[in-house]
Amino acid sequence: MDDIPWHYVAMIFIVFVSWLYQRVQEISAARRLRGAQKKAAAEAARKERPVFQETRTLGSPPPMPRPAPAPTASPAPVPAEIPIPKSFRELFETIETLSNPQAPPPVQRSSPPPPPLPVPAVVETHPAPVAKPKPEPKEPTSSPVPGLARVLRHRKSLREALILKEVLDAPVSMR
C-alpha cells in the first residue's frame, strides 16, 4: 500500500472530475442553444401564417357568407340567423347546409323483405343405428357451489379457461 503514490491518484481524479464538469456544461449550453433555435423557428412559422381571430361579440351571430349567384339557377334563400354551433358535428352540418343549400336530405329506402327460403322435403328412409354419445357428467344443481369451483371441476371447462387466459392475457413477449 505504501508503493502507490496517492497524491498523484488524487490529482488525476480531480482533473478528471473537472474535465467531466466542463463537458456537462458544454452539453447543457448546446441544448439551451438548440432549444432557443427551435423556439425562434416556431415563432417565425407562427408569424408567417395568419391566425384566425373572431372579431364579433359573443352574443351576436356569426357573419353570413355571401354566396356568388349562379348564372343559371336562382339564388337560394339564406336564413336570417345562424345559431352558434356547440360541437364540431353541428359546425360541419352548418357548413354543409350553407355550401349545398339545394341538396335534399338523404331518403332512407325501405327494401322489401327477401323471399322465404324453400324448405327441403324430408324423405324418410330406414335410419342406420347411431352410436349414442357419451353423456357428459352433469353439474349438481342442488348443492350451492361457488361459480369458479363449479367451472374448474370439469376437465373441458378447465381447458377452455386456460385457452381464454392465454388469449386474453398479455403477450408472452411482454411478460
N, CA and C atoms as a LAMMPS dump frame, in Angstrom:
ITEM: TIMESTEP
0
ITEM: NUMBER OF ATOMS
525
ITEM: BOX BOUNDS ff ff ff
-5.0000000000000000e+02 5.0000000000000000e+02
-5.0000000000000000e+02 5.0000000000000000e+02
-5.0000000000000000e+02 5.0000000000000000e+02
ITEM: ATOMS id mol type element x y z
1 1 1 N 0.813 -1.195 0
2 1 2 C 0 0 0
3 1 3 C 0.851 1.251 0
4 2 1 N 2.024 1.152 0.524
5 2 2 C 2.892 2.323 0.543
6 2 3 C 3.524 2.575 -0.809
7 3 1 N 3.389 1.606 -1.744
8 3 2 C 4.009 1.75 -3.054
9 3 3 C 3.262 2.752 -3.937
10 4 1 N 1.93 2.886 -3.754
11 4 2 C 1.103 3.724 -4.629
12 4 3 C 1.245 5.194 -4.211
13 5 1 N 1.584 6.055 -5.156
14 5 2 C 1.66 7.493 -4.835
15 5 3 C 0.241 8.077 -4.838
16 6 1 N -0.404 8.135 -3.693
17 6 2 C -1.798 8.549 -3.561
18 6 3 C -2.01 9.993 -3.966
19 7 1 N -1.045 10.846 -3.789
20 7 2 C -1.251 12.246 -4.155
21 7 3 C -1.392 12.389 -5.672
22 8 1 N -0.696 11.539 -6.484
23 8 2 C -0.871 11.582 -7.931
24 8 3 C -2.259 11.066 -8.325
25 9 1 N -2.712 10.021 -7.674
26 9 2 C -4.036 9.465 -7.949
27 9 3 C -5.105 10.509 -7.642
28 10 1 N -4.96 11.223 -6.541
29 10 2 C -5.93 12.25 -6.164
30 10 3 C -5.928 13.387 -7.181
31 11 1 N -4.741 13.792 -7.656
32 11 2 C -4.655 14.872 -8.647
33 11 3 C -5.296 14.442 -9.96
34 12 1 N -5.068 13.197 -10.386
35 12 2 C -5.677 12.702 -11.622
36 12 3 C -7.199 12.653 -11.476
37 13 1 N -7.663 12.227 -10.33
38 13 2 C -9.106 12.182 -10.078
39 13 3 C -9.709 13.578 -10.147
40 14 1 N -9.058 14.56 -9.549
41 14 2 C -9.571 15.938 -9.559
42 14 3 C -9.595 16.488 -10.978
43 15 1 N -8.556 16.208 -11.767
44 15 2 C -8.521 16.667 -13.159
45 15 3 C -9.653 16.004 -13.948
46 16 1 N -9.88 14.723 -13.719
47 16 2 C -10.95 14.016 -14.419
48 16 3 C -12.311 14.608 -14.076
49 17 1 N -12.559 14.867 -12.809
50 17 2 C -13.84 15.434 -12.383
51 17 3 C -14.029 16.822 -12.978
52 18 1 N -12.992 17.632 -13.017
53 18 2 C -13.138 18.969 -13.595
54 18 3 C -13.393 18.88 -15.101
55 19 1 N -12.722 17.946 -15.796
56 19 2 C -12.971 17.762 -17.221
57 19 3 C -14.41 17.319 -17.46
58 20 1 N -14.901 16.393 -16.65
59 20 2 C -16.276 15.917 -16.761
60 20 3 C -17.268 17.05 -16.517
61 21 1 N -16.994 17.894 -15.55
62 21 2 C -17.861 19.04 -15.251
63 21 3 C -17.904 20.001 -16.446
64 22 1 N -16.761 20.225 -17.076
65 22 2 C -16.715 21.103 -18.247
66 22 3 C -17.541 20.516 -19.399
67 23 1 N -17.472 19.206 -19.605
68 23 2 C -18.246 18.562 -20.665
69 23 3 C -19.746 18.7 -20.416
70 24 1 N -20.146 18.526 -19.172
71 24 2 C -21.566 18.67 -18.824
72 24 3 C -22.016 20.101 -19.092
73 25 1 N -21.201 21.085 -18.768
74 25 2 C -21.551 22.483 -19.005
75 25 3 C -21.672 22.763 -20.505
76 26 1 N -20.766 22.208 -21.317
77 26 2 C -20.825 22.415 -22.766
78 26 3 C -22.096 21.805 -23.354
79 27 1 N -22.429 20.604 -22.902
80 27 2 C -23.617 19.928 -23.422
81 27 3 C -24.885 20.682 -23.04
82 28 1 N -24.975 21.16 -21.817
83 28 2 C -26.183 21.901 -21.41
84 28 3 C -26.28 23.219 -22.171
85 29 1 N -25.147 23.87 -22.447
86 29 2 C -25.183 25.112 -23.238
87 29 3 C -25.638 24.816 -24.661
88 30 1 N -25.179 23.71 -25.241
89 30 2 C -25.604 23.337 -26.596
90 30 3 C -27.098 23.038 -26.624
91 31 1 N -27.611 22.372 -25.602
92 31 2 C -29.051 22.093 -25.536
93 31 3 C -29.858 23.374 -25.429
94 32 1 N -29.408 24.299 -24.595
95 32 2 C -30.121 25.575 -24.478
96 32 3 C -30.138 26.307 -25.805
97 33 1 N -29.008 26.27 -26.532
98 33 2 C -28.917 26.939 -27.824
99 33 3 C -29.868 26.298 -28.825
100 34 1 N -29.912 24.946 -28.872
101 34 2 C -30.845 24.266 -29.777
102 34 3 C -32.283 24.568 -29.422
103 35 1 N -32.597 24.601 -28.122
104 35 2 C -33.965 24.929 -27.701
105 35 3 C -34.357 26.335 -28.113
106 36 1 N -33.423 27.28 -27.991
107 36 2 C -33.704 28.656 -28.401
108 36 3 C -33.9 28.739 -29.908
109 37 1 N -33.104 27.977 -30.672
110 37 2 C -33.263 27.974 -32.133
111 37 3 C -34.61 27.379 -32.535
112 38 1 N -35.02 26.293 -31.892
113 38 2 C -36.322 25.692 -32.196
114 38 3 C -37.446 26.651 -31.862
115 39 1 N -37.322 27.34 -30.728
116 39 2 C -38.349 28.281 -30.323
117 39 3 C -38.44 29.442 -31.313
118 40 1 N -37.296 29.916 -31.776
119 40 2 C -37.288 31.013 -32.752
120 40 3 C -37.891 30.554 -34.069
121 41 1 N -37.588 29.336 -34.487
122 41 2 C -38.153 28.823 -35.738
123 41 3 C -39.666 28.662 -35.617
124 42 1 N -40.138 28.169 -34.474
125 42 2 C -41.577 28.014 -34.272
126 42 3 C -42.261 29.374 -34.242
127 43 1 N -41.642 30.335 -33.622
128 43 2 C -42.21 31.693 -33.573
129 43 3 C -42.284 32.293 -34.974
130 44 1 N -41.246 32.085 -35.781
131 44 2 C -41.246 32.606 -37.148
132 44 3 C -42.33 31.919 -37.972
133 45 1 N -42.491 30.623 -37.796
134 45 2 C -43.526 29.901 -38.538
135 45 3 C -44.916 30.356 -38.102
136 46 1 N -45.072 30.636 -36.829
137 46 2 C -46.374 31.09 -36.337
138 46 3 C -46.696 32.476 -36.858
139 47 1 N -45.679 33.324 -36.993
140 47 2 C -45.923 34.679 -37.503
141 47 3 C -46.223 34.678 -38.986
142 48 1 N -45.716 33.682 -39.73
143 48 2 C -45.944 33.64 -41.168
144 48 3 C -47.37 33.285 -41.513
145 49 1 N -48.003 32.387 -40.779
146 49 2 C -49.379 32.003 -41.095
147 49 3 C -50.341 32.872 -40.298
148 50 1 N -51.428 33.284 -40.924
149 50 2 C -52.382 34.142 -40.213
150 50 3 C -53.155 33.335 -39.167
151 51 1 N -53.426 33.953 -38.081
152 51 2 C -54.176 33.332 -37.006
153 51 3 C -55.611 33.833 -37.084
154 52 1 N -56.568 32.902 -37.052
155 52 2 C -57.969 33.27 -37.104
156 52 3 C -58.378 33.894 -35.781
157 53 1 N -58.894 35.09 -35.865
158 53 2 C -59.373 35.76 -34.661
159 53 3 C -60.807 36.19 -34.91
160 54 1 N -61.657 35.898 -33.974
161 54 2 C -63.054 36.304 -34.094
162 54 3 C -63.171 37.766 -33.732
163 55 1 N -63.825 38.528 -34.597
164 55 2 C -63.989 39.948 -34.335
165 55 3 C -65.392 40.268 -33.853
166 56 1 N -66.274 39.284 -33.869
167 56 2 C -67.633 39.54 -33.423
168 56 3 C -67.737 39.366 -31.914
169 57 1 N -68.78 39.916 -31.358
170 57 2 C -69.003 39.751 -29.929
171 57 3 C -69.62 38.388 -29.69
172 58 1 N -69.582 37.931 -28.457
173 58 2 C -70.058 36.593 -28.145
174 58 3 C -71.555 36.442 -28.333
175 59 1 N -72.328 37.481 -28.126
176 59 2 C -73.773 37.375 -28.21
177 59 3 C -74.312 37.48 -29.619
178 60 1 N -73.536 37.978 -30.567
179 60 2 C -74.054 38.187 -31.917
180 60 3 C -73.825 36.947 -32.768
181 61 1 N -74.686 36.731 -33.776
182 61 2 C -74.498 35.574 -34.647
183 61 3 C -73.29 35.79 -35.552
184 62 1 N -72.725 34.715 -36.102
185 62 2 C -71.574 34.863 -36.983
186 62 3 C -71.971 35.58 -38.262
187 63 1 N -71.046 36.262 -38.902
188 63 2 C -71.382 36.963 -40.142
189 63 3 C -71.773 35.969 -41.224
190 64 1 N -72.738 36.357 -42.04
191 64 2 C -73.254 35.49 -43.083
192 64 3 C -72.341 35.541 -44.301
193 65 1 N -71.943 34.394 -44.838
194 65 2 C -71.156 34.415 -46.07
195 65 3 C -72.071 34.739 -47.235
196 66 1 N -71.562 35.48 -48.163
197 66 2 C -72.332 35.866 -49.349
198 66 3 C -71.956 34.94 -50.495
199 67 1 N -72.835 33.98 -50.845
200 67 2 C -72.501 33.084 -51.955
201 67 3 C -72.609 33.832 -53.281
202 68 1 N -71.749 33.439 -54.21
203 68 2 C -71.784 34.049 -55.539
204 68 3 C -73.017 33.518 -56.262
205 69 1 N -73.803 34.383 -56.865
206 69 2 C -75.012 33.908 -57.543
207 69 3 C -74.645 33.075 -58.766
208 70 1 N -75.346 31.966 -58.908
209 70 2 C -75.137 31.101 -60.061
210 70 3 C -75.873 31.7 -61.244
211 71 1 N -75.277 31.689 -62.433
212 71 2 C -75.928 32.331 -63.585
213 71 3 C -77.178 31.595 -64.057
214 72 1 N -77.264 30.259 -63.864
215 72 2 C -78.417 29.519 -64.381
216 72 3 C -79.494 29.321 -63.32
217 73 1 N -79.135 29.251 -62.074
218 73 2 C -80.114 28.98 -61.028
219 73 3 C -80.375 30.251 -60.227
220 74 1 N -81.564 30.326 -59.7
221 74 2 C -81.879 31.483 -58.865
222 74 3 C -81.222 31.292 -57.503
223 75 1 N -80.798 32.375 -56.855
224 75 2 C -80.127 32.226 -55.565
225 75 3 C -81.081 31.656 -54.524
226 76 1 N -80.556 30.765 -53.708
227 76 2 C -81.354 30.124 -52.665
228 76 3 C -81.567 31.102 -51.522
229 77 1 N -82.706 31.005 -50.848
230 77 2 C -82.918 31.896 -49.719
231 77 3 C -81.94 31.564 -48.59
232 78 1 N -81.328 32.595 -48.046
233 78 2 C -80.351 32.425 -46.975
234 78 3 C -81.07 32.675 -45.655
235 79 1 N -80.919 31.78 -44.685
236 79 2 C -81.58 32.016 -43.405
237 79 3 C -81.046 33.293 -42.762
238 80 1 N -81.92 33.962 -42.046
239 80 2 C -81.556 35.256 -41.472
240 80 3 C -80.591 35.104 -40.306
241 81 1 N -80.69 34.029 -39.581
242 81 2 C -79.86 33.892 -38.393
243 81 3 C -79.301 32.472 -38.32
244 82 1 N -77.999 32.372 -38.092
245 82 2 C -77.355 31.072 -37.963
246 82 3 C -76.964 30.913 -36.505
247 83 1 N -77.392 29.819 -35.862
248 83 2 C -77.015 29.625 -34.461
249 83 3 C -75.534 29.268 -34.348
250 84 1 N -74.949 29.598 -33.228
251 84 2 C -73.549 29.263 -32.979
252 84 3 C -73.478 27.774 -32.666
253 85 1 N -72.664 27.026 -33.435
254 85 2 C -72.599 25.581 -33.194
255 85 3 C -71.926 25.277 -31.858
256 86 1 N -72.408 24.204 -31.233
257 86 2 C -71.878 23.812 -29.929
258 86 3 C -70.914 22.645 -30.031
259 87 1 N -70.839 22.009 -31.205
260 87 2 C -69.918 20.895 -31.392
261 87 3 C -69.402 20.936 -32.825
262 88 1 N -68.376 20.143 -33.076
263 88 2 C -67.823 20.081 -34.424
264 88 3 C -68.832 19.503 -35.396
265 89 1 N -69.637 18.574 -34.933
266 89 2 C -70.634 17.978 -35.815
267 89 3 C -71.624 19.042 -36.291
268 90 1 N -72.106 19.854 -35.349
269 90 2 C -73.028 20.925 -35.728
270 90 3 C -72.36 21.924 -36.662
271 91 1 N -71.084 22.217 -36.432
272 91 2 C -70.359 23.142 -37.294
273 91 3 C -70.271 22.595 -38.71
274 92 1 N -69.917 21.31 -38.854
275 92 2 C -69.798 20.731 -40.179
276 92 3 C -71.159 20.633 -40.86
277 93 1 N -72.202 20.326 -40.107
278 93 2 C -73.539 20.285 -40.702
279 93 3 C -73.953 21.666 -41.178
280 94 1 N -73.644 22.703 -40.405
281 94 2 C -73.973 24.069 -40.806
282 94 3 C -73.21 24.444 -42.061
283 95 1 N -71.925 24.119 -42.12
284 95 2 C -71.124 24.432 -43.302
285 95 3 C -71.663 23.695 -44.513
286 96 1 N -72.048 22.442 -44.336
287 96 2 C -72.558 21.667 -45.459
288 96 3 C -73.894 22.217 -45.948
289 97 1 N -74.767 22.611 -45.034
290 97 2 C -76.056 23.166 -45.474
291 97 3 C -75.864 24.513 -46.154
292 98 1 N -74.881 25.298 -45.721
293 98 2 C -74.634 26.578 -46.375
294 98 3 C -73.985 26.395 -47.739
295 99 1 N -73.121 25.401 -47.887
296 99 2 C -72.451 25.201 -49.171
297 99 3 C -73.341 24.464 -50.17
298 100 1 N -74.256 23.629 -49.714
299 100 2 C -75.174 22.897 -50.587
300 100 3 C -76.61 23.159 -50.147
301 101 1 N -77.141 24.344 -50.401
302 101 2 C -78.484 24.639 -49.893
303 101 3 C -79.591 23.895 -50.622
304 102 1 N -79.393 23.475 -51.884
305 102 2 C -80.46 22.84 -52.639
306 102 3 C -80.403 21.322 -52.54
307 103 1 N -79.412 20.782 -51.879
308 103 2 C -79.304 19.333 -51.786
309 103 3 C -80.374 18.808 -50.826
310 104 1 N -81.239 17.896 -51.299
311 104 2 C -82.27 17.348 -50.409
312 104 3 C -81.622 16.377 -49.412
313 105 1 N -82.233 16.235 -48.256
314 105 2 C -81.683 15.283 -47.284
315 105 3 C -81.807 13.862 -47.821
316 106 1 N -80.898 12.987 -47.46
317 106 2 C -80.968 11.615 -47.977
318 106 3 C -82.214 10.899 -47.482
319 107 1 N -82.863 10.211 -48.406
320 107 2 C -84.085 9.483 -48.085
321 107 3 C -83.713 8.03 -47.842
322 108 1 N -84.189 7.502 -46.74
323 108 2 C -83.91 6.1 -46.451
324 108 3 C -84.9 5.242 -47.227
325 109 1 N -84.347 4.34 -47.983
326 109 2 C -85.188 3.472 -48.803
327 109 3 C -85.481 2.196 -48.029
328 110 1 N -86.72 1.789 -48.101
329 110 2 C -87.068 0.525 -47.44
330 110 3 C -87.156 -0.537 -48.533
331 111 1 N -86.397 -1.576 -48.383
332 111 2 C -86.412 -2.645 -49.375
333 111 3 C -87.366 -3.733 -48.905
334 112 1 N -87.994 -4.407 -49.835
335 112 2 C -88.923 -5.475 -49.433
336 112 3 C -88.121 -6.613 -48.8
337 113 1 N -88.75 -7.333 -47.891
338 113 2 C -88.033 -8.441 -47.252
339 113 3 C -87.712 -9.518 -48.284
340 114 1 N -86.615 -10.229 -48.094
341 114 2 C -86.27 -11.277 -49.07
342 114 3 C -87.292 -12.403 -49.017
343 115 1 N -87.436 -13.12 -50.13
344 115 2 C -88.416 -14.214 -50.142
345 115 3 C -87.971 -15.319 -49.188
346 116 1 N -88.918 -16.047 -48.645
347 116 2 C -88.548 -17.123 -47.712
348 116 3 C -87.786 -18.226 -48.44
349 117 1 N -86.909 -18.857 -47.709
350 117 2 C -86.123 -19.944 -48.283
351 117 3 C -86.999 -21.178 -48.45
352 118 1 N -86.744 -21.929 -49.5
353 118 2 C -87.552 -23.145 -49.683
354 118 3 C -87.164 -24.188 -48.637
355 119 1 N -88.175 -24.882 -48.178
356 119 2 C -87.957 -25.922 -47.182
357 119 3 C -87.723 -27.228 -47.918
358 120 1 N -86.578 -27.885 -47.66
359 120 2 C -86.334 -29.147 -48.38
360 120 3 C -87.275 -30.238 -47.876
361 121 1 N -87.692 -31.036 -48.794
362 121 2 C -88.584 -32.142 -48.443
363 121 3 C -87.781 -33.206 -47.718
364 122 1 N -88.338 -33.727 -46.651
365 122 2 C -87.675 -34.744 -45.858
366 122 3 C -88.157 -36.103 -46.333
367 123 1 N -87.206 -36.899 -46.775
368 123 2 C -87.519 -38.245 -47.228
369 123 3 C -87.049 -39.195 -46.152
370 124 1 N -87.97 -39.967 -45.621
371 124 2 C -87.599 -40.89 -44.548
372 124 3 C -87.161 -42.207 -45.148
373 125 1 N -86.013 -42.631 -44.716
374 125 2 C -85.512 -43.943 -45.083
375 125 3 C -85.237 -44.68 -43.795
376 126 1 N -84.837 -45.872 -43.886
377 126 2 C -84.523 -46.611 -42.67
378 126 3 C -83.219 -46.078 -42.125
379 127 1 N -83.281 -45.453 -40.976
380 127 2 C -82.04 -44.883 -40.454
381 127 3 C -81.103 -45.964 -39.941
382 128 1 N -79.814 -45.689 -40.141
383 128 2 C -78.796 -46.61 -39.638
384 128 3 C -78.666 -46.384 -38.142
385 129 1 N -78.349 -47.435 -37.403
386 129 2 C -78.216 -47.251 -35.953
387 129 3 C -77.052 -46.297 -35.663
388 130 1 N -77.317 -45.347 -34.821
389 130 2 C -76.324 -44.339 -34.475
390 130 3 C -75.842 -44.618 -33.061
391 131 1 N -74.517 -44.534 -32.896
392 131 2 C -73.95 -44.762 -31.566
393 131 3 C -74.32 -43.589 -30.679
394 132 1 N -74.756 -43.892 -29.495
395 132 2 C -75.15 -42.832 -28.578
396 132 3 C -73.911 -42.137 -28.049
397 133 1 N -73.948 -40.804 -27.999
398 133 2 C -72.782 -40.089 -27.479
399 133 3 C -72.64 -40.332 -25.982
400 134 1 N -71.4 -40.262 -25.542
401 134 2 C -71.108 -40.475 -24.125
402 134 3 C -71.688 -39.297 -23.336
403 135 1 N -72.529 -39.582 -22.357
404 135 2 C -73.122 -38.465 -21.616
405 135 3 C -72.059 -37.753 -20.787
406 136 1 N -72.129 -36.419 -20.821
407 136 2 C -71.198 -35.619 -20.02
408 136 3 C -71.684 -35.619 -18.582
409 137 1 N -70.753 -35.539 -17.634
410 137 2 C -71.179 -35.51 -16.228
411 137 3 C -71.995 -34.251 -15.97
412 138 1 N -73.111 -34.435 -15.313
413 138 2 C -73.989 -33.302 -15.03
414 138 3 C -73.496 -32.559 -13.804
415 139 1 N -73.693 -31.268 -13.861
416 139 2 C -73.295 -30.434 -12.734
417 139 3 C -74.37 -30.517 -11.665
418 140 1 N -73.991 -30.677 -10.434
419 140 2 C -75.013 -30.739 -9.381
420 140 3 C -75.656 -29.365 -9.215
421 141 1 N -76.965 -29.371 -9.261
422 141 2 C -77.681 -28.108 -9.127
423 141 3 C -78.229 -27.923 -7.723
424 142 1 N -78.276 -28.992 -6.958
425 142 2 C -78.883 -28.877 -5.638
426 142 3 C -77.918 -28.297 -4.613
427 143 1 N -76.609 -28.579 -4.74
428 143 2 C -75.67 -28.073 -3.742
429 143 3 C -75.139 -26.7 -4.178
430 144 1 N -75.094 -25.756 -3.275
431 144 2 C -74.596 -24.423 -3.648
432 144 3 C -73.069 -24.425 -3.714
433 145 1 N -72.519 -24.475 -4.938
434 145 2 C -71.069 -24.458 -5.136
435 145 3 C -70.717 -23.11 -5.767
436 146 1 N -69.668 -22.454 -5.28
437 146 2 C -69.28 -21.19 -5.905
438 146 3 C -68.997 -21.378 -7.395
439 147 1 N -69.178 -20.32 -8.182
440 147 2 C -69.085 -20.403 -9.631
441 147 3 C -67.744 -20.877 -10.137
442 148 1 N -66.64 -20.374 -9.575
443 148 2 C -65.32 -20.748 -10.062
444 148 3 C -65.025 -22.213 -9.763
445 149 1 N -65.371 -22.67 -8.584
446 149 2 C -65.128 -24.077 -8.237
447 149 3 C -65.945 -24.988 -9.132
448 150 1 N -67.164 -24.612 -9.456
449 150 2 C -68.017 -25.426 -10.312
450 150 3 C -67.432 -25.491 -11.722
451 151 1 N -66.888 -24.364 -12.227
452 151 2 C -66.323 -24.334 -13.567
453 151 3 C -65.038 -25.145 -13.624
454 152 1 N -64.196 -25.016 -12.6
455 152 2 C -62.9 -25.69 -12.612
456 152 3 C -62.99 -27.168 -12.263
457 153 1 N -64.16 -27.65 -11.927
458 153 2 C -64.327 -29.053 -11.552
459 153 3 C -64.242 -29.963 -12.781
460 154 1 N -64.572 -29.468 -13.977
461 154 2 C -64.603 -30.291 -15.179
462 154 3 C -63.377 -30.035 -16.042
463 155 1 N -62.886 -31.087 -16.672
464 155 2 C -61.678 -31.003 -17.482
465 155 3 C -61.881 -30.103 -18.706
466 156 1 N -63.032 -30.174 -19.323
467 156 2 C -63.308 -29.383 -20.523
468 156 3 C -63.327 -27.894 -20.189
469 157 1 N -63.977 -27.505 -19.111
470 157 2 C -64.036 -26.091 -18.758
471 157 3 C -62.682 -25.594 -18.274
472 158 1 N -61.87 -26.474 -17.669
473 158 2 C -60.511 -26.095 -17.28
474 158 3 C -59.683 -25.776 -18.517
475 159 1 N -59.809 -26.608 -19.541
476 159 2 C -59.082 -26.397 -20.796
477 159 3 C -59.505 -25.069 -21.425
478 160 1 N -60.815 -24.808 -21.459
479 160 2 C -61.308 -23.552 -22.018
480 160 3 C -60.801 -22.352 -21.222
481 161 1 N -60.731 -22.488 -19.9
482 161 2 C -60.236 -21.392 -19.064
483 161 3 C -58.776 -21.097 -19.362
484 162 1 N -57.968 -22.146 -19.545
485 162 2 C -56.552 -21.932 -19.861
486 162 3 C -56.379 -21.282 -21.233
487 163 1 N -57.171 -21.704 -22.204
488 163 2 C -57.091 -21.106 -23.54
489 163 3 C -57.493 -19.642 -23.488
490 164 1 N -58.576 -19.339 -22.77
491 164 2 C -59.002 -17.945 -22.635
492 164 3 C -57.945 -17.094 -21.947
493 165 1 N -57.278 -17.666 -20.939
494 165 2 C -56.232 -16.922 -20.236
495 165 3 C -55.102 -16.574 -21.189
496 166 1 N -54.688 -17.536 -22.039
497 166 2 C -53.606 -17.278 -22.976
498 166 3 C -54.012 -16.237 -24.014
499 167 1 N -55.266 -16.273 -24.447
500 167 2 C -55.727 -15.342 -25.475
501 167 3 C -55.869 -13.942 -24.896
502 168 1 N -56.447 -13.83 -23.72
503 168 2 C -56.76 -12.523 -23.15
504 168 3 C -55.628 -11.91 -22.333
505 169 1 N -54.638 -12.695 -21.944
506 169 2 C -53.542 -12.188 -21.134
507 169 3 C -52.555 -11.407 -21.995
508 170 1 N -51.592 -10.788 -21.358
509 170 2 C -50.559 -10.051 -22.065
510 170 3 C -49.737 -11.021 -22.932
511 171 1 N -49.205 -10.548 -24.069
512 171 2 C -48.407 -11.424 -24.925
513 171 3 C -47.194 -11.962 -24.171
514 172 1 N -46.71 -13.103 -24.603
515 172 2 C -45.589 -13.747 -23.938
516 172 3 C -44.36 -12.843 -24.007
517 173 1 N -44.203 -12.12 -25.103
518 173 2 C -43.044 -11.243 -25.251
519 173 3 C -43.083 -10.076 -24.269
520 174 1 N -44.25 -9.743 -23.748
521 174 2 C -44.386 -8.615 -22.828
522 174 3 C -44.31 -9.061 -21.365
523 175 1 N -44.32 -10.36 -21.113
524 175 2 C -44.285 -10.845 -19.734
525 175 3 C -42.906 -10.784 -19.156
